[in-house]
Amino acid sequence: MQTEMQSMDRITADVCVVGGGMAGLAAAVTAVRQGVKVALVQDRPVLGGNASGEIRVHISGADAHGKRPFCRETGILEELRLENSFRNPQREYPVWDLLLYEFASREPNLRLLLNAACVGARMDGPRIRAALVEQPVNWRRFEVEATTFVDCSGDGRLAFEAGANCRRGREARSEYGEPGAPETADDCGMGASIVYQTRDMGRPVEFTPPPWAMDFKKTGLPPHRRPMPDEMSGYWWVETGGTRHPTHDGAEVHRELLAIALGVFDYVKNSGEYPEAANLALAWIGQLPGRRSGLRFLGDHVLRQQDLQERPEFPDRVAYGGWPMDRHPPSGFFSPEPPADYLEVPDIYSIPLGSLYSRNIENLYLAGRCHSATYTAHGSTRVMGTGISMGQAVGMAAAVGIQRGAAPRGVRESQVREVQQRLLKEDALIIGVQNEDPHDLARAAKVTASGKESEALAPANVTNGVSRPREGAMNMWAGARGRTAGEWIELSWAGARTIAEARLTFDTNLEPEFAFSIFPYVRHRMQAPVPATVADYRIEARDGDLWRTLVHVTGNYQRHRVHKFGPVRTDALRAAFEKTNGADQVRLYELRAYAPRAER
Ligand SMILES: Cc1cc2nc3c(=O)[nH]c(=O)nc-3n(C[C@H](O)[C@H](O)[C@H](O)COP(=O)(O)OP(=O)(O)OC[C@H]3O[C@@H](n4cnc5c(N)ncnc54)[C@H](O)[C@@H]3O)c2cc1C
């Protein structure tokens, strides 16, 4: 028995991602889809981190709750949101958890290790050779050997064990010249929270708090913290731990959060202030505190407040954000200050690759909560939509690095353009970067269509390199109003080309917020299928006077579709449309065409 306990299984991968939160999932899936072998190590039974059914924080991002229309993160996040919206009409968290599991487990080259915690690193000088992993539920230990590692664990356990330079707390204003930073540095961060959900029982129900719950019925709740009667799920401001150690004091923080959360619900039920809560019963309460801050690891660039407000277009930009710098007082719930203060960002801003890898560990990328940023900038970059944008970026950079033989710094120096172009190809947004993929045959094609709504929505927009509304331009082809069946758009060339892949980017209405949430007023905006999205279509190749069908799709609700087919020699390829999900017009942002991989 003892021998079995001590046996160590060896797993080898090109890329090992530690942490299966939203950033880690995005990194792992992006990398594996580029053809490299990936191991994803997640210490809990479900994926999604703070966005999972275990913690239930909704994913916010650059669109700042829909205040910045058309800025939503496309690529992995849009794909997941549409999938969840369509396949989880009951809007239940366990179904979302299952979907995230399916998303990772359907990739044959992704080795998913659940209930498996990274607890150490085997080093070779400044390089990580293996992540040391324990899976206590199965009495197993693993060494995950890889060329490249990605720490998306939020707390940064792998990076810490590897000896990556890091810091915690708030920087002094003088350190990075940030006007919003405090005068003096300290060790404080933001606290952790647990939230709960209630159910309307249709009849009055009593709530008896446990004896250890805090009692606010006589004292009232601290200032600026008021449950809202129209959203009986609560409450991100039930927050504590910002003055403690971000990981070592987790058990105390958990106990205190439960006592506060149940005290708040007791207040809602029993203070007499909320008669509308009479029928509400506690349906779910988190048992894992969701963390906001902790260690931040230092890259070649440390993202600062000025980077977010002045919005330089870093040459190595690979991700983006747009949430305000949302900082909470370290004493959290018990602070006399409002629970958050916001430093606005004027528009979406770029995140450089230089802030997404360790400056002293040669083969370590960082994404999500533990990337390289000041405390002030982190107030914005810590949100999960931005974490997914970073995850996607480092997943791509890791894959490019494996394929080109480059470590993170080398990728930044020599392969950033390729990383950017491959990210755009997977439907990510990089501010100010357009499709210039030399392999995309559509860029050299003549584009014609059955019709158009207006000059601004002309067919040529599908190859203009941008696939969402930006700076006043729609960047979309829209067919004539009132027609869907029989509409088509065509790419043609002077001579025959060999084509084996087509990519289409449809309209899923990027204007409003689109988030799964415990808050009914947020999740009610979820929609899939989106009426504007094309449902049924064919990809056809010209064969003499005929059009030969290569692909026939029905019931589509996704924005980005990739179709691979047996190579065809043709001088024209077209998408022929049959039906939308309700709109009276066909809309398409982008159409790409590729030769077989061997011929590129
Ligand atoms: C109550 C609350 C409200 C918030 N509100 C919002 C909001 O509205 N919108 C928003 O977008 N963000 C919000 N945030 C912030 C956001 O949730 C976090 O910053 C976020 O979790 C960052 O994502 P991540 O993927 O980096 O980390 P996490 O979500 O923490 O994911 C890290 C993952 O790594 C795993 N892990 C950790 N250590 C190890 C290890 N040693 N080995 C293996 N796996 C490991 C964890 O299990 C986890 O799944 C909120 C946070 C809280 C707590």
The ligand as an SDF file (V2000), in Angstrom:
LIG
                    3D

 53 58  0  0  0  0  0  0  0  0999 V2000
  -17.5440   37.5450   -5.2730 C   0  0  0  0  0  0  0  0  0  0  0  0
  -16.6660   37.9390   -6.4150 C   0  0  0  0  0  0  0  0  0  0  0  0
  -17.2200   38.7410   -7.3770 C   0  0  0  0  0  0  0  0  0  0  0  0
  -16.4980   39.0170   -8.5140 C   0  0  0  0  0  0  0  0  0  0  0  0
  -17.1220   39.6800   -9.5130 N   0  0  0  0  0  0  0  0  0  0  0  0
  -16.6380   39.5400  -10.7530 C   0  0  0  0  0  0  0  0  0  0  0  0
  -17.4720   39.8150  -11.8690 C   0  0  0  0  0  0  0  0  0  0  0  0
  -18.5900   40.2610  -11.7390 O   0  0  0  0  0  0  0  0  0  0  0  0
  -16.9610   39.5460  -13.0960 N   0  0  0  0  0  0  0  0  0  0  0  0
  -15.7040   39.0330  -13.2620 C   0  0  0  0  0  0  0  0  0  0  0  0
  -15.3470   38.7380  -14.4050 O   0  0  0  0  0  0  0  0  0  0  0  0
  -14.8780   38.8180  -12.2300 N   0  0  0  0  0  0  0  0  0  0  0  0
  -15.3350   39.0350  -10.9850 C   0  0  0  0  0  0  0  0  0  0  0  0
  -14.5450   38.7330   -9.8940 N   0  0  0  0  0  0  0  0  0  0  0  0
  -13.0980   38.4800  -10.0820 C   0  0  0  0  0  0  0  0  0  0  0  0
  -12.7850   37.1510  -10.7040 C   0  0  0  0  0  0  0  0  0  0  0  0
  -13.7220   36.1730  -10.3460 O   0  0  0  0  0  0  0  0  0  0  0  0
  -11.3720   36.6500  -10.3800 C   0  0  0  0  0  0  0  0  0  0  0  0
  -10.4240   37.6190  -10.5590 O   0  0  0  0  0  0  0  0  0  0  0  0
  -11.1410   35.4330  -11.2930 C   0  0  0  0  0  0  0  0  0  0  0  0
  -11.4840   34.2830  -10.6580 O   0  0  0  0  0  0  0  0  0  0  0  0
   -9.9150   35.3480  -12.0460 C   0  0  0  0  0  0  0  0  0  0  0  0
   -9.9700   34.2010  -12.8610 O   0  0  0  0  0  0  0  0  0  0  0  0
   -8.7650   33.1670  -12.9000 P   0  0  0  0  0  0  0  0  0  0  0  0
   -9.0920   32.1700  -13.9610 O   0  0  0  0  0  0  0  0  0  0  0  0
   -7.4790   33.8770  -12.9520 O   0  0  0  0  0  0  0  0  0  0  0  0
   -8.7960   32.5060  -11.4450 O   0  0  0  0  0  0  0  0  0  0  0  0
   -9.7710   31.4910  -10.7620 P   0  0  0  0  0  0  0  0  0  0  0  0
  -11.1550   31.7220  -11.1790 O   0  0  0  0  0  0  0  0  0  0  0  0
   -9.4660   31.5750   -9.3000 O   0  0  0  0  0  0  0  0  0  0  0  0
   -9.2950   30.0990  -11.3350 O   0  0  0  0  0  0  0  0  0  0  0  0
   -8.1140   29.4830  -10.9030 C   0  0  0  0  0  0  0  0  0  0  0  0
   -8.3000   27.9960  -10.9490 C   0  0  0  0  0  0  0  0  0  0  0  0
   -7.0890   27.3580  -10.5960 O   0  0  0  0  0  0  0  0  0  0  0  0
   -7.3510   26.3050   -9.7040 C   0  0  0  0  0  0  0  0  0  0  0  0
   -6.1650   26.1450   -8.8700 N   0  0  0  0  0  0  0  0  0  0  0  0
   -5.7170   26.9520   -7.8820 C   0  0  0  0  0  0  0  0  0  0  0  0
   -4.5830   26.4670   -7.3490 N   0  0  0  0  0  0  0  0  0  0  0  0
   -4.2890   25.3270   -8.0340 C   0  0  0  0  0  0  0  0  0  0  0  0
   -3.2530   24.3820   -7.9450 C   0  0  0  0  0  0  0  0  0  0  0  0
   -2.2550   24.5160   -7.0590 N   0  0  0  0  0  0  0  0  0  0  0  0
   -3.2690   23.3180   -8.7790 N   0  0  0  0  0  0  0  0  0  0  0  0
   -4.2760   23.1720   -9.6840 C   0  0  0  0  0  0  0  0  0  0  0  0
   -5.2880   24.0510   -9.8040 N   0  0  0  0  0  0  0  0  0  0  0  0
   -5.2960   25.1240   -9.0000 C   0  0  0  0  0  0  0  0  0  0  0  0
   -8.5860   26.7360   -8.9490 C   0  0  0  0  0  0  0  0  0  0  0  0
   -9.3280   25.6330   -8.5130 O   0  0  0  0  0  0  0  0  0  0  0  0
   -9.3590   27.4960  -10.0060 C   0  0  0  0  0  0  0  0  0  0  0  0
  -10.2330   26.6620  -10.7120 O   0  0  0  0  0  0  0  0  0  0  0  0
  -15.1750   38.5430   -8.6750 C   0  0  0  0  0  0  0  0  0  0  0  0
  -14.5720   37.7980   -7.6670 C   0  0  0  0  0  0  0  0  0  0  0  0
  -15.3180   37.4980   -6.5380 C   0  0  0  0  0  0  0  0  0  0  0  0
  -14.6870   36.6690   -5.4840 C   0  0  0  0  0  0  0  0  0  0  0  0
  1  2  1  0
  2  3  1  0
  2 52  2  0
  3  4  2  0
  4  5  1  0
  4 50  1  0
  5  6  2  0
  6  7  1  0
  6 13  1  0
  7  8  2  0
  7  9  1  0
  9 10  1  0
 10 11  2  0
 10 12  1  0
 12 13  2  0
 13 14  1  0
 14 15  1  0
 14 50  1  0
 15 16  1  0
 16 17  1  0
 16 18  1  0
 18 19  1  0
 18 20  1  0
 20 21  1  0
 20 22  1  0
 22 23  1  0
 23 24  1  0
 24 25  2  0
 24 26  1  0
 24 27  1  0
 27 28  1  0
 28 29  2  0
 28 30  1  0
 28 31  1  0
 31 32  1  0
 32 33  1  0
 33 34  1  0
 33 48  1  0
 34 35  1  0
 35 36  1  0
 35 46  1  0
 36 37  1  0
 36 45  1  0
 37 38  2  0
 38 39  1  0
 39 40  1  0
 39 45  2  0
 40 41  1  0
 40 42  2  0
 42 43  1  0
 43 44  2  0
 44 45  1  0
 46 47  1  0
 46 48  1  0
 48 49  1  0
 50 51  2  0
 51 52  1  0
 52 53  1  0
M  END
$$$$
